[in-house]
Amino acid sequence: MLDPDEIAHYEEWKGIKLAGSTDLSITAYNTEMEALALAWDNGAVKAIDEAVGPADAQKRSSLRDLLKAQNPHRKPGMKGART
C-alpha cells in the first residue's frame, strides 16, 4: 500500500515538473527520490567519519547504521524504503 504522504509528494513534484519540459514518468520520479535517499546516506556517512575519525571502526559502523535508519527518504511506504 502506498503512503498518502508519498503520493502527495509525488503530485507536488509532478506539478512543479509540468511547468517545464521534463520526464514525468514514475520511473523518473523513483530515480530522483532514490538519488535523494542516497545523497542523504552519503552525507550521514561523511558526517560520522568526520566526527569519529578512523580510529574506532566499530563505533563508526554502528553510528552509520543508526543514522541511516533515520533517513527521511527511506520511511516505510516511500520509494527509498529498504526491508
MOMOPE-V132389 format. One record per run of one state. SS is the DSSP state (H for helix, E for strand, - for the rest). FROM is the first residue (numbers start at 0). LEN is the number of residues. If there is no record, write none. Layout:
BEGIN
ss=[SS;SS]
from=[FROM;FROM]
len=[LEN;LEN]
END
This chain:
BEGIN
ss=[-;H;-;H;-;H;-;H;-]
from=[0;3;18;25;52;56;69;71;74]
len=[3;15;7;27;4;13;2;3;9]
END
